[in-house]
Amino acid sequence: MTAPTENIKVRRVDFDVSKIIRYYSNNNIFGTHYINAMHIVFPEGEKFFIRSAKRYLDQIKNNPTLVDRVKKFIGQEGVHHKEHEKFWNILEGMGLKPYRLAKIYDTIAFKYLENGLFKLLPKKRAELLALSVTTAAEHFTALLGDGGLRSNPFGDLSPDVKLLLQWHCAEELEHKSVCFDLYQEVGGDYNTRVAGMVIASVLLWFFLFGGQMYFVANDKEKDWKKIPSDFFEFWKAFLNSEGVNNIGKMYLDYYKKDFHPDDHDNYQLAEDFFKEHQAYFEKMGVAV
C-alpha cells in the first residue's frame, strides 16, 4: 500500500460534460437523478468540509506533513466543486431546477443545522463536532469511491460522466485519511467521532435520496410507464453491485475504537485508475 502522504495531488482537471444526454445512466431516470443529486450534495458539502478543516490548520504546530496533506485535501475538494457545478447549468436547461435544490440544501444543512450547532454548543465543542461530521462524511466518500472504482452500480454511464465520477472516487481514496488524522491530531475523542458518524449517516442519505426524488418530481419529460421498472432496476443494480456489497462492512469498521481509514487497503484502486487513464488526463494537460 502506498503511503497516503505520497498519494494526494491537486489536479486542475477540466472535463467536458456539455454533451450529456438526459438519462445518461443506463437510460434510467432514478440512476441518472441519483447522480444528479450527487452533483449538488457533494460539492456543497465539500465547502463545509473545507471550512471544518481550515479552522484547525493554525493549531497543527509540529506536524508539517499533516499541514501539507490538509492543504492538498482542501485543494482537491475545491476542484471537485468546480467540476460538479458544471452540471448545474445543463440541468437547469433541462428544467430540473438544480439551483433551487442547492438553495434548499444550503438552507437546511448549513444555515439551520451548521449555524444552529455553533449557537447551541460552545465554540470549541461545535468546531470539534463539525470536524467529526466531516471526518465521517469523508469515510462515506471513501466507501463510495471504493465502490465506484471496483464496479459500476448504475449501469453504463456516458464516458465523460463516468470518468468525472471515477476521478472524484479516486481522489476521495487518496485523501481518505486526512481529516481523520487531523481529528486525532487536535484531540478528537471516540464518542464525538461516533456522534459525527450518526449525524453524517442520517444527513447524507436524506439529502441524496431526497435530491433524487426532487429531480424525478421536476422532470417534465419522464415516461410514467417506465417509472416502476426504472425504480426496481436502479435498486437491483445498486444493492447487488460488488462495490456496494462491500460498503456495509467497511462502514461498520468506523465504529471500532482502534479504526483508521488506512485499515482499508484500497489506495491501489486510485493508482490503477490514474494509470489506466493516464493518456486521457495528459491530453487534458494534467499530470497524474
Beta strands, then each sheet from edge to edge (+ up, - down):
end
